[in-house]
């Protein structure tokens, strides 16, 4: 196990990540985050596509977007707010799935 942790530490150092400076984040957890997410722009891309689809096709996402526009947000700001909301929804859904024993998708 120590060999694996050492290899992960070397890869983290080579990646240039600063995750290890965050309190409470050890080598294994930082490696897991980067291993799962990789390039963070991939996650942002998913959220962007979801937001655009919801804005175009109506429903709760479009309602939220229009509410933000009515509050005086620019379209870009309203879309960003929707992406943050979608991120929270995804997170809560994953937690709920874990608590109900739903199988994880890999």
C-alpha distances in whole Angstrom, upper triangle without the diagonal:
4,5,5,6,9,10,11,12,14,15,17,18,20,21,23,22,23,21,19,22,23,23,20,18,14,12,11,14,16,14,15,18,19,17,20,23,23,26,28,31,30,30,33,35,34,35,38,39,39,41,44,44,45,47,49,49,50,48,47,45,48,50,47,48,51,51,49,52,55,53,54,51,51,49,46,46,46,44,41,42,42,38,37,38,37,33,34,35,32,30,32,32,28,28,31,30,26,29,31,28,29,27,25,26,24
4,5,5,6,9,10,10,12,14,15,16,18,20,21,21,21,20,17,21,22,21,19,17,13,11,11,14,16,14,16,19,19,18,21,24,23,26,28,31,31,31,34,35,35,36,39,40,40,42,45,45,46,48,50,51,51,50,48,46,49,51,48,49,52,52,50,53,55,54,54,51,51,50,47,46,47,44,42,42,42,39,38,39,38,34,35,36,34,31,33,34,30,30,33,32,29,31,34,31,32,30,28,29,26
4,5,5,6,9,10,11,12,14,15,17,18,20,20,22,20,18,22,23,23,21,19,15,12,12,16,16,14,16,19,19,17,21,23,22,25,27,30,30,30,33,35,34,36,39,40,40,42,44,45,46,48,50,50,51,50,48,46,50,51,49,49,53,53,50,53,56,54,55,51,51,50,46,46,47,44,42,43,43,39,38,40,38,35,36,37,34,32,35,35,31,31,34,33,30,33,35,32,33,30,28,29,26
4,5,5,6,9,10,11,12,14,15,16,19,18,20,18,17,20,21,22,20,17,13,10,9,13,13,11,12,16,15,14,17,20,19,22,24,27,26,27,30,31,31,33,35,36,36,39,41,41,42,45,46,47,48,47,45,43,46,48,45,45,49,49,47,50,52,51,51,48,48,46,43,43,44,41,38,39,39,36,35,36,35,31,32,34,31,28,31,31,28,28,31,30,27,29,32,29,30,27,24,25,22
4,5,5,6,9,10,10,12,14,15,17,16,17,15,13,17,18,18,16,13,10,7,7,10,11,9,11,14,14,14,17,19,18,21,23,26,26,26,29,30,30,32,34,36,36,38,40,41,41,44,46,46,47,46,44,42,45,47,44,44,48,48,45,48,51,49,49,46,46,45,42,41,42,40,37,38,38,34,33,35,33,30,31,32,30,27,30,30,27,27,30,29,26,29,31,29,30,27,25,26,23
4,5,5,6,9,10,11,12,14,16,16,17,16,14,17,19,19,18,15,12,9,10,13,13,11,14,16,16,15,19,21,19,22,24,27,27,27,30,32,32,34,36,37,38,40,42,43,44,46,48,48,49,48,46,44,47,49,46,46,50,50,47,50,52,51,51,47,47,46,43,42,44,41,38,39,40,36,35,37,36,32,33,35,32,30,33,34,30,30,34,33,30,32,35,33,33,31,28,28,26
4,5,5,6,9,10,11,12,15,15,17,16,15,18,20,21,20,17,14,10,10,14,13,10,13,15,14,13,17,19,17,20,22,25,25,25,28,30,30,32,34,35,36,38,40,41,42,44,46,46,47,47,45,43,46,48,45,45,48,49,46,48,51,50,50,46,46,45,41,41,42,40,37,38,38,35,34,36,35,31,33,34,31,29,32,33,29,30,33,32,29,32,35,32,32,30,27,27,23
4,5,5,6,9,10,10,13,12,14,13,12,15,17,18,17,13,11,7,7,10,9,6,9,12,10,10,14,15,14,17,19,22,22,22,25,26,27,28,31,32,33,34,37,37,38,40,42,43,44,43,41,39,42,44,41,41,45,45,43,45,48,46,46,43,42,41,38,38,39,36,33,35,35,31,30,32,31,27,29,31,28,26,29,29,26,26,30,29,26,29,32,30,29,27,24,24,21
4,5,5,6,9,10,11,11,12,11,9,13,15,16,15,12,10,6,8,11,9,8,11,13,12,13,16,17,16,18,20,23,23,24,26,28,28,30,32,33,34,36,38,39,40,42,44,45,46,45,43,40,43,45,42,42,45,45,43,45,48,46,46,43,42,42,38,38,39,37,34,35,36,32,31,33,32,28,30,32,29,27,30,31,28,28,32,31,28,31,34,32,32,30,27,27,24
4,5,5,6,9,10,11,13,13,12,15,17,19,19,16,13,10,12,14,12,10,14,15,13,14,17,18,16,18,20,23,24,25,27,28,29,31,33,34,35,37,39,40,41,43,45,46,47,46,45,42,45,47,44,43,47,47,44,46,50,48,48,44,43,43,39,39,40,38,35,37,37,33,33,35,34,30,32,34,31,29,33,33,30,31,34,33,31,34,37,35,35,32,29,29,26
4,5,5,6,9,10,12,12,12,15,17,20,19,16,14,10,11,13,11,8,12,13,10,11,14,15,13,15,17,20,20,21,23,25,26,28,29,31,32,34,35,36,38,40,41,42,44,43,42,39,41,44,41,40,44,44,42,44,47,45,45,41,41,40,36,36,38,35,32,34,34,30,30,32,31,28,29,31,28,27,30,31,28,29,32,31,29,32,35,33,32,30,26,26,23
4,5,5,7,6,9,9,8,12,14,16,16,12,11,8,10,11,8,7,10,11,9,10,14,14,12,13,15,18,19,20,22,23,24,26,28,29,30,32,34,35,36,38,40,41,42,41,39,37,39,41,38,38,42,42,39,41,44,42,42,39,38,37,34,33,35,33,30,31,32,28,27,30,29,25,27,29,27,25,28,29,26,27,30,30,28,31,33,32,31,29,26,25,23
4,5,5,7,9,10,9,12,14,17,18,14,13,10,13,14,11,10,14,14,12,14,17,17,15,16,17,20,21,22,24,26,27,28,30,32,33,34,36,38,39,40,42,44,45,44,42,39,42,44,41,40,44,44,41,43,46,44,44,40,39,39,35,35,37,35,31,33,34,31,30,32,32,28,30,32,30,28,31,32,30,30,34,33,31,34,37,35,35,33,30,29,26
4,5,8,11,13,13,15,18,20,21,18,16,13,15,16,13,12,15,15,12,14,17,17,14,15,17,19,20,22,24,25,27,28,29,31,33,34,35,37,38,40,41,43,44,44,43,39,42,44,41,40,44,44,41,43,46,45,44,40,39,39,35,35,37,35,32,34,34,31,30,33,32,29,31,33,30,29,33,33,30,32,35,34,33,36,38,37,36,34,30,29,26
4,5,9,10,12,14,16,19,20,16,16,13,14,15,11,10,13,13,9,11,14,13,10,11,13,16,17,18,20,21,23,24,26,27,29,30,32,33,35,36,38,39,40,40,39,36,38,40,37,36,40,40,38,39,43,41,40,37,36,35,31,31,33,31,28,30,31,27,26,30,28,25,27,30,27,26,29,30,27,29,32,32,30,33,36,34,33,31,28,27,24
4,7,9,10,12,14,17,19,16,15,13,16,16,12,12,15,14,11,14,17,15,13,13,14,16,18,19,20,22,24,25,26,28,30,31,32,34,35,36,38,40,41,41,39,36,38,40,37,36,40,40,37,39,42,40,39,36,35,34,30,30,33,30,27,29,31,27,26,29,29,25,28,30,28,26,30,31,29,30,33,33,32,35,37,36,35,33,30,29,26
4,6,7,9,11,14,15,12,13,11,13,13,9,10,13,11,9,12,14,13,11,11,12,15,17,17,18,20,22,23,24,26,28,28,30,32,33,34,36,38,39,38,36,33,36,38,35,34,37,37,34,36,39,37,37,33,33,32,29,28,30,28,25,27,28,24,23,26,26,22,24,27,25,23,27,28,25,26,30,30,28,31,34,33,32,31,27,27,24
4,5,6,8,11,13,11,12,11,14,13,9,12,14,12,11,15,16,15,14,14,14,17,19,19,19,22,24,24,25,28,29,29,31,33,34,35,37,39,39,39,36,34,36,38,34,34,37,37,34,36,39,36,36,33,32,32,29,28,30,28,25,26,28,24,23,26,26,22,24,27,25,23,26,28,26,26,30,30,29,31,34,33,33,32,28,28,26
4,5,6,9,10,7,9,9,11,9,6,9,11,9,9,13,14,13,13,13,13,16,18,17,18,21,22,22,24,27,27,28,30,32,32,34,36,37,38,37,34,32,35,36,33,32,36,35,33,35,38,36,36,32,32,32,29,27,29,27,24,25,26,23,21,24,24,20,21,24,22,20,23,25,23,23,26,27,25,27,31,30,30,29,25,25,24
4,5,8,9,6,7,7,10,9,7,10,12,11,11,14,16,16,15,17,16,20,21,20,22,25,26,26,28,30,31,31,34,36,36,37,40,41,41,40,38,35,38,39,36,36,39,39,36,38,41,39,39,36,36,36,32,31,33,31,28,28,30,27,24,27,27,23,24,27,25,22,25,27,25,24,28,29,26,29,32,31,31,30,27,27,25
4,6,9,8,9,10,14,12,10,13,15,14,14,18,19,18,18,19,18,21,23,22,23,26,27,27,29,32,32,32,35,37,37,38,40,42,42,41,38,36,38,39,36,36,39,38,35,38,40,38,38,35,35,35,32,30,32,31,27,28,30,27,24,27,28,24,24,28,26,24,26,29,26,26,30,30,28,30,34,33,34,33,29,30,29
4,6,6,9,11,13,11,9,13,14,13,14,17,18,17,18,18,17,20,22,20,21,25,25,25,27,30,30,30,33,35,34,35,38,39,39,38,35,33,36,36,33,33,36,35,33,35,38,35,35,32,33,33,30,28,30,29,25,26,27,24,22,24,25,21,21,25,23,20,23,26,23,23,26,27,25,27,30,30,31,30,27,28,27
4,6,8,12,14,12,11,15,16,15,17,19,20,20,21,22,20,24,25,23,24,28,28,27,30,32,32,32,35,37,36,37,41,41,41,39,36,34,37,38,34,35,38,37,34,37,39,37,37,34,36,36,33,31,32,31,28,27,29,27,24,26,27,23,22,26,25,21,23,26,24,23,26,28,25,26,30,30,31,31,28,29,28
4,6,10,11,9,10,13,14,13,16,18,18,19,20,22,20,24,25,23,25,28,28,27,30,32,31,32,35,37,36,37,40,41,41,39,36,34,37,38,35,35,39,37,35,38,40,38,39,36,37,37,34,32,33,32,29,28,29,27,24,26,26,22,22,25,23,20,22,24,22,20,24,25,22,23,27,27,28,28,25,27,26
4,7,8,6,6,10,10,10,12,14,15,16,17,18,17,21,22,20,22,25,25,25,28,30,29,30,33,35,34,36,39,39,39,38,35,33,36,37,34,34,38,37,35,38,40,38,38,35,36,36,33,31,32,31,27,27,28,25,23,25,25,21,21,24,22,19,21,23,21,20,23,24,22,23,27,26,27,26,23,24,23
4,6,5,6,9,10,11,12,14,16,17,17,19,19,23,23,22,24,27,27,27,30,32,32,33,36,37,37,39,41,42,42,41,38,36,39,40,37,38,41,40,38,41,43,41,42,39,39,39,36,34,35,34,30,31,31,28,26,28,28,24,24,27,24,21,24,26,22,22,25,26,23,25,28,27,28,26,24,25,23
4,6,5,6,9,10,11,12,14,15,15,18,18,22,22,22,24,27,27,27,30,32,32,33,36,37,37,39,42,42,43,41,39,37,40,42,38,39,42,42,40,42,45,43,43,40,40,39,36,35,36,34,31,32,32,29,27,29,29,25,25,28,25,23,25,27,23,23,27,26,24,26,29,28,28,27,24,24,22
4,6,5,6,9,10,10,12,14,15,18,18,22,21,21,24,26,25,26,29,31,30,32,35,36,36,38,40,41,41,40,38,36,39,40,38,38,42,41,39,42,45,43,43,40,40,39,36,35,36,34,31,32,32,28,27,29,27,24,24,26,23,21,23,24,21,21,24,24,21,23,26,24,25,23,20,21,19
4,5,5,6,9,10,10,12,13,16,16,20,19,18,21,23,23,23,26,28,27,29,32,33,33,35,37,38,38,36,34,32,36,37,34,34,38,38,36,38,41,39,40,37,37,36,33,32,33,31,28,28,28,25,23,25,24,20,21,23,20,17,20,21,18,18,21,21,18,21,24,22,23,21,18,20,18
4,5,5,6,8,10,11,11,13,13,17,17,17,19,21,22,22,25,27,27,28,31,32,32,34,36,37,38,36,34,32,35,36,33,34,37,37,35,37,40,38,38,35,35,34,31,30,31,29,26,27,27,24,22,24,24,20,21,23,21,18,21,22,19,20,23,23,21,23,26,25,25,24,20,21,19
4,5,5,6,8,10,10,13,14,17,17,17,20,21,21,23,25,27,27,29,31,32,33,35,37,37,38,37,35,33,36,38,35,35,39,39,37,39,42,40,41,37,37,36,33,32,33,31,28,29,29,25,24,26,25,21,23,24,21,19,23,23,20,21,24,23,21,24,27,25,25,23,19,20,17
4,6,5,6,8,9,13,13,17,16,15,18,20,19,21,24,25,25,27,29,30,30,33,35,35,36,34,33,31,34,35,33,33,37,37,35,37,40,39,39,36,36,35,32,31,32,29,26,27,27,23,22,24,22,19,20,22,18,16,19,20,16,17,21,20,18,21,23,21,21,19,16,16,14
4,5,5,6,8,10,10,14,13,12,15,17,17,18,20,22,22,24,26,27,27,30,32,32,33,32,30,28,31,32,30,30,34,33,31,34,37,35,36,32,32,31,28,27,28,26,23,24,24,20,19,21,19,16,17,19,16,14,18,18,15,16,20,19,18,21,23,22,21,20,16,16,14
4,5,5,5,8,9,12,12,12,14,16,17,18,20,22,22,24,26,27,28,30,32,33,34,33,31,29,32,34,31,31,34,35,32,35,38,36,36,33,32,31,28,28,29,26,23,25,25,21,20,23,21,17,19,21,18,17,21,21,18,20,23,22,21,24,26,25,24,22,18,18,15
4,6,5,9,11,14,12,13,16,17,17,19,21,22,23,25,27,28,29,31,32,33,34,34,32,30,33,35,32,32,36,36,34,37,40,39,39,35,35,33,30,30,31,28,25,27,26,22,22,24,22,19,21,22,19,18,21,21,18,19,23,21,20,23,25,23,22,20,16,15,13
4,6,9,10,13,11,10,14,15,14,16,19,19,19,22,24,24,25,28,29,30,31,30,29,26,29,31,29,29,33,33,32,34,37,36,36,33,33,31,28,28,28,25,23,24,23,20,19,21,19,16,18,19,15,14,18,17,14,16,19,18,17,20,22,21,19,17,13,12,10
4,6,6,9,7,7,10,12,12,13,16,17,17,19,21,22,23,25,27,28,29,28,27,24,27,29,27,26,30,31,29,31,34,33,33,30,29,27,24,24,25,22,20,21,20,17,17,19,17,14,16,17,14,14,17,17,15,17,20,19,19,22,24,23,21,19,16,14,12
4,6,9,8,9,12,13,13,15,17,18,19,21,23,24,25,27,29,30,31,31,30,27,29,32,29,29,32,33,31,33,36,35,35,31,30,29,25,26,27,24,21,23,23,19,19,22,20,17,19,21,18,17,21,21,19,21,24,23,22,26,27,26,24,22,19,17,15
4,5,6,8,9,10,12,14,15,16,18,19,21,22,24,25,27,28,30,30,29,26,28,30,28,27,30,31,29,30,34,33,32,29,27,26,22,23,24,21,19,21,21,17,18,21,19,16,19,21,18,18,22,22,20,22,25,25,24,28,30,29,27,25,21,19,17
4,5,5,7,9,10,11,13,15,16,17,19,20,22,23,25,26,27,27,26,23,25,27,25,23,27,28,25,27,30,29,29,25,24,23,19,20,21,18,16,18,18,14,14,17,16,13,16,18,15,15,19,20,18,20,23,23,23,26,28,27,26,24,21,19,18
4,5,5,6,9,10,10,12,14,15,16,18,20,21,22,24,25,26,25,21,23,26,23,22,25,26,24,25,29,28,27,24,22,20,17,18,19,16,14,17,17,13,14,17,15,13,17,18,16,17,21,21,20,22,25,25,25,28,30,29,27,26,22,20,19
4,5,5,6,9,10,11,13,14,15,17,19,20,21,23,24,25,24,21,23,25,23,22,26,27,25,26,30,29,29,25,24,22,19,20,20,17,16,18,17,13,15,17,15,13,17,17,15,16,19,19,18,21,23,22,23,26,27,27,24,23,19,17,16
4,5,5,6,9,10,11,12,14,16,17,18,20,21,22,22,21,18,20,23,21,20,24,24,23,24,28,27,27,23,23,21,18,18,18,15,13,15,14,10,12,14,11,9,13,14,11,12,16,16,15,17,20,19,20,23,25,24,22,21,17,16,15
4,5,5,6,9,10,10,12,14,15,16,18,20,21,21,20,16,18,21,19,17,21,22,20,21,25,24,24,20,19,17,14,15,15,12,10,13,12,8,10,13,11,9,13,14,13,14,17,17,17,20,22,22,23,26,27,27,25,24,21,19,19
4,5,5,6,9,10,11,12,14,15,17,18,20,21,20,17,18,21,19,18,21,23,21,22,25,25,25,21,20,17,15,16,16,13,12,15,13,10,12,15,12,12,15,16,14,16,19,19,19,22,23,23,24,27,28,28,25,24,21,19,19
4,5,5,6,9,10,11,12,14,16,16,18,18,18,15,17,20,18,17,21,22,21,22,25,26,26,22,21,18,16,17,17,13,13,15,13,9,12,13,10,10,13,13,11,13,16,16,15,19,20,20,21,24,25,25,22,21,18,16,16
4,6,5,6,9,10,10,12,14,15,16,16,15,12,14,17,15,14,17,19,17,19,22,22,22,19,18,16,14,14,13,10,9,11,9,6,8,10,7,7,11,11,10,12,15,14,15,18,19,19,21,24,25,25,22,22,19,18,18
4,5,5,6,9,10,11,12,14,15,16,16,12,13,16,15,13,16,18,16,17,21,21,21,17,16,13,11,12,12,8,8,11,9,7,10,12,9,10,14,14,13,16,18,18,19,22,23,23,25,27,28,29,26,26,23,21,21
4,5,5,6,9,10,11,12,14,15,15,12,13,17,16,14,17,20,18,19,22,23,23,20,18,15,14,16,14,11,12,14,11,9,13,14,11,12,16,15,14,17,19,18,19,22,23,23,25,27,28,28,25,25,22,20,20
4,6,5,6,9,10,11,12,12,12,9,11,14,13,12,16,18,17,18,21,22,22,19,19,15,15,16,14,10,12,13,9,8,11,11,8,10,13,12,11,14,16,15,16,19,20,20,22,25,25,25,22,22,20,18,19
4,5,5,6,9,10,11,11,11,7,8,12,10,9,12,14,13,14,17,18,19,16,15,12,11,12,10,7,9,10,6,6,10,10,8,10,13,12,12,15,17,17,18,21,22,22,25,26,27,28,25,25,23,22,23
4,5,5,6,9,10,12,13,9,9,13,12,10,13,15,15,15,18,19,19,16,15,11,11,13,11,8,11,12,9,9,13,13,11,14,17,16,16,19,21,20,22,25,25,25,28,30,30,31,28,28,26,24,25
4,5,5,6,8,10,12,9,9,13,13,12,14,17,17,17,20,21,22,19,18,14,15,16,14,11,14,15,11,11,15,14,12,15,17,16,15,19,20,19,21,24,24,24,27,29,28,29,26,26,24,22,24
4,5,5,6,7,8,5,6,9,10,9,11,14,14,15,17,19,20,18,17,14,15,15,13,10,13,13,9,10,14,12,10,14,15,13,14,18,18,17,20,22,22,22,25,27,27,28,25,26,24,23,24
4,6,6,8,9,6,4,8,9,7,9,12,12,12,14,16,17,15,14,11,12,13,10,8,12,12,9,11,14,13,12,15,17,16,17,20,21,20,23,25,25,26,29,30,30,32,29,29,28,26,28
4,6,9,11,9,7,11,12,10,11,15,15,15,17,19,20,18,17,13,15,16,14,12,15,16,13,14,18,17,15,18,20,19,20,23,24,23,25,28,27,28,31,32,32,33,30,31,29,27,29
4,7,10,9,7,11,13,12,13,16,17,17,19,21,22,20,20,16,18,19,16,14,17,17,14,15,19,17,15,19,20,18,19,23,23,21,24,27,26,26,29,31,30,31,28,29,28,26,28
4,7,7,5,7,10,10,10,13,15,15,16,19,20,19,19,16,18,18,15,14,17,16,13,15,18,16,15,18,19,17,19,22,22,21,24,26,25,26,29,30,29,31,28,29,28,27,29
4,6,5,6,9,10,11,12,15,16,17,19,21,19,20,17,19,19,15,15,17,16,12,15,17,14,13,17,17,15,17,20,19,18,21,23,22,23,26,27,26,28,26,27,26,25,28
4,6,5,6,9,10,10,12,14,15,17,19,18,19,17,18,17,14,13,15,13,10,13,14,11,11,14,14,12,14,17,16,16,19,21,20,21,24,25,24,27,24,26,25,25,27
4,5,5,6,9,10,11,12,14,15,17,15,16,13,14,14,11,10,12,10,7,9,11,9,8,12,13,11,13,16,16,16,19,21,20,21,24,25,25,27,25,26,25,24,26
4,5,5,6,8,10,10,12,14,16,14,14,12,14,14,10,10,13,12,9,12,14,12,12,15,16,15,17,20,20,20,23,24,24,25,28,29,29,31,28,30,28,27,29
4,5,5,6,9,10,10,12,15,14,15,13,15,15,11,12,14,12,10,13,15,12,13,17,17,15,18,21,20,20,23,25,24,26,29,29,29,31,29,31,30,29,31
4,5,5,6,9,10,11,13,12,13,12,13,12,8,9,11,9,7,11,11,9,11,14,14,13,16,18,18,19,22,23,23,24,27,28,28,30,28,30,28,28,30
4,5,5,6,9,10,11,9,10,8,10,9,6,6,9,8,6,10,11,10,11,15,15,15,17,20,20,21,23,25,25,26,29,30,30,32,30,32,30,29,31
4,5,5,6,9,10,9,10,9,12,11,8,10,13,11,10,14,15,14,15,18,19,18,21,23,23,24,27,28,28,30,32,33,33,35,33,35,33,32,34
4,5,5,6,9,9,11,11,13,12,8,11,13,11,10,14,15,13,15,18,18,18,21,23,22,23,26,27,27,29,32,32,33,35,33,35,33,33,35
4,5,5,7,6,8,8,10,8,5,9,10,8,9,12,13,12,14,17,17,17,20,22,22,23,26,27,27,29,32,32,33,35,33,35,33,32,34
4,5,5,5,6,7,10,8,6,9,11,10,11,14,15,15,17,19,20,21,23,25,25,26,29,30,31,32,35,35,36,38,36,38,36,35,36
4,5,7,9,10,13,12,10,13,15,13,14,17,18,17,19,22,22,22,25,27,27,28,31,32,32,34,36,37,37,40,38,40,38,37,39
4,6,9,11,13,11,9,13,14,12,13,17,17,16,19,21,21,22,25,26,26,28,30,31,31,34,36,36,37,39,38,39,38,37,39
4,7,9,11,9,9,13,14,13,14,17,18,18,20,22,23,24,26,28,28,30,32,33,34,36,38,38,39,42,40,41,39,39,40
4,6,8,6,6,9,10,9,12,14,14,15,18,19,20,21,23,25,26,27,29,30,31,33,35,36,37,39,37,39,36,35,37
4,5,5,6,9,10,10,12,14,15,16,18,20,21,22,24,26,27,28,30,32,33,34,36,38,39,40,38,39,37,35,36
4,5,5,6,9,10,10,12,14,15,16,18,20,21,22,24,26,26,28,30,31,32,35,36,37,38,36,37,34,33,34
4,5,5,6,9,10,11,12,14,15,16,19,20,21,23,24,25,27,29,30,31,33,35,36,37,35,35,33,31,32
4,5,5,6,9,10,11,12,14,15,17,18,20,21,23,24,26,27,29,30,32,33,35,36,34,35,32,31,32
4,5,5,6,9,10,11,12,14,15,16,18,20,21,22,24,26,27,28,30,32,33,34,32,33,31,30,31
4,5,5,6,9,10,10,12,14,15,16,18,20,21,22,24,25,26,29,30,31,33,30,31,28,27,28
4,5,5,6,9,10,11,13,14,15,17,19,20,21,23,24,26,27,29,30,32,30,30,27,26,27
4,5,5,6,9,10,11,12,14,16,17,18,20,21,23,24,26,27,29,30,29,30,27,27,28
4,5,5,6,9,10,10,12,14,15,16,18,20,21,22,24,26,27,28,26,27,25,24,26
4,5,5,6,9,10,10,12,14,15,16,18,20,21,23,24,26,27,25,25,23,22,23
4,5,5,6,9,10,11,12,14,16,17,18,20,21,23,24,26,24,25,22,22,23
4,5,5,6,9,10,11,12,14,15,16,18,20,21,22,24,23,24,22,22,23
4,5,5,6,8,10,10,12,14,15,16,18,20,21,22,20,21,19,18,20
4,5,5,6,9,10,11,12,14,15,17,19,20,21,19,20,17,17,18
4,5,5,6,8,10,11,12,14,15,17,18,20,19,20,18,18,20
4,5,5,6,9,10,10,12,14,15,16,18,16,18,16,17,19
4,6,5,6,9,10,10,12,14,15,16,14,15,13,13,15
4,5,5,6,9,10,11,12,14,15,14,15,13,14,16
4,5,5,6,8,10,10,12,14,13,15,14,15,18
4,5,5,6,9,10,10,12,10,12,11,12,15
4,5,5,6,9,10,11,9,10,8,10,12
4,5,5,6,9,10,10,12,10,13,15
4,5,5,6,9,8,11,11,14,17
4,5,5,6,5,7,8,10,13
4,6,5,6,8,8,11,13
4,6,8,10,11,15,17
4,6,9,11,14,17
4,6,9,12,15
4,6,9,12
4,6,9
4,6
4
